[in-house]
Amino acid sequence: MTELELLGPRAHGEPCGQAVLKAVAEDFQVDEVLDIPLSGDGEHLWLWVEKRGLNTEEAARRLARAAGVSQRMISYAGLKDRQALTRQWFSLHLPGKADPDLTAAEDDSLRILQRTRHQRKLQRGAHSANGFCLRLTQLSADKAALEERLQRIAREGVPNYFGSQRFGHDGGNVVDARSCAERGILPEQRNLRSRMLSAGRSFLFNQVLAQRVAEGDWNRARVGDLLAFTDSRSFFPAGEAECADPRLAILDLHPTGPLWGKGASPAAGRTAEQENAIGADEMALCQWLGDADLVHERRILRLPIQSLAWHYPGPDILQLEFVLPAGCFATVVVRELVDLIPAGQMENPCAY
């Protein structure tokens, strides 16, 4: 499956050029933002971990082995990329136990920067945001066009697509999810099951958002929409008055799209028609998600970019810094700027 099939059209026009991202891990840095005051005591050991070239599940396995506990005793708020330099929290459930020696878990790819006790474990999705520092290298682009595009993105945000990494190589996770749906089965392995369900749900959401982007109203509320605030999981229906809410203009309130699960969408009007049509086209997938006991949820269609800043450390390097709500993808921001090309495959390695 192509990127366009998995995501959808861009909202702000054709890319301004091309660049390489993640030539080295330090080109993609992520810091988890966790607004939880830690008590300093309790049966859960919380670790602030820096990892390089290591995904979250691998890091959790290493911490579990070093601590001599089951991996079920390890918790984390969210998954972070392998090919990146990331800092995130983990918690270890150690009732009645002293802090273990975790030296065996550490090397050049994993360092424990801080450790403290807390009375509760770290819950999935507990982080409020992620801070990003990205370096686009081997940049070949019109810098005047880039400047204009960046300012527009800062004002208007970008479509809140799930990034292509959610779907695996060439969309393999979606292919597998459809296969499971058609056969009416769920993988027994928890991580595999979660990955398949997430890919199917994310793919359907992207299809809805792609239609809204194509029609040019992905960032505007219409009667029948369900609206949500940036950092809220609750939503409410949009009538005429709600569509005129000034908080829409300041990127605080947004239209939403469906995360499929049990029950019908509470959307109405044209929004419901579009969502139901996509559901009808992927009936087996939608039924499969409902049968997995997922509940219908909503995700904002528009992604506001907080604290967006940029500069050029070199003539062919663009550095971006910004903050995104938890569960959102930095790569969909970059996608509105440039095409990403594998290192060594640039058509023109010189900046304009």
Number of C-alpha atoms within 10 A of each C-alpha: 12 11 13 11 14 23 25 20 19 18 21 17 10 13 19 21 19 24 29 23 22 19 17 16 19 17 19 22 21 22 18 21 19 16 10 10 7 13 11 13 12 17 19 26 26 25 20 16 18 22 25 22 16 19 16 19 18 11 21 21 17 18 26 19 14 16 21 12 16 13 17 11 15 24 20 22 21 20 13 20 18 17 19 22 24 26 22 24 23 23 26 29 24 18 10 9 10 9 15 13 10 16 12 11 19 17 11 9 13 20 18 19 12 11 15 16 21 19 15 17 21 23 13 11 14 15 21 16 19 24 20 19 19 23 26 23 25 24 28 24 22 14 15 11 13 18 14 11 18 21 13 13 20 16 15 18 21 25 27 26 27 23 21 22 14 20 26 14 12 14 19 15 22 27 17 17 27 21 14 19 23 14 11 13 14 19 14 9 8 9 10 13 17 13 18 25 26 18 26 26 21 24 26 24 25 24 21 25 28 24 17 22 20 13 10 11 15 25 25 17 22 22 17 21 26 28 26 23 19 17 13 11 11 12 18 16 17 21 14 11 8 19 20 14 13 11 13 19 14 12 18 15 24 28 27 28 29 24 23 27 20 18 11 11 19 14 23 17 11 13 20 19 13 17 22 17 12 17 18 12 10 15 15 18 25 22 18 25 25 16 16 14 10 16 15 16 16 21 27 27 28 24 25 26 21 14 12 17 14 16 11 13 11 11 13 17 18 19 17 18 17 18 21 22 18 19 16 18 19 22 16 19 23 19 19 23 24 20 18 20 15 11 14 10 10 16 10 14 16 12 16 13
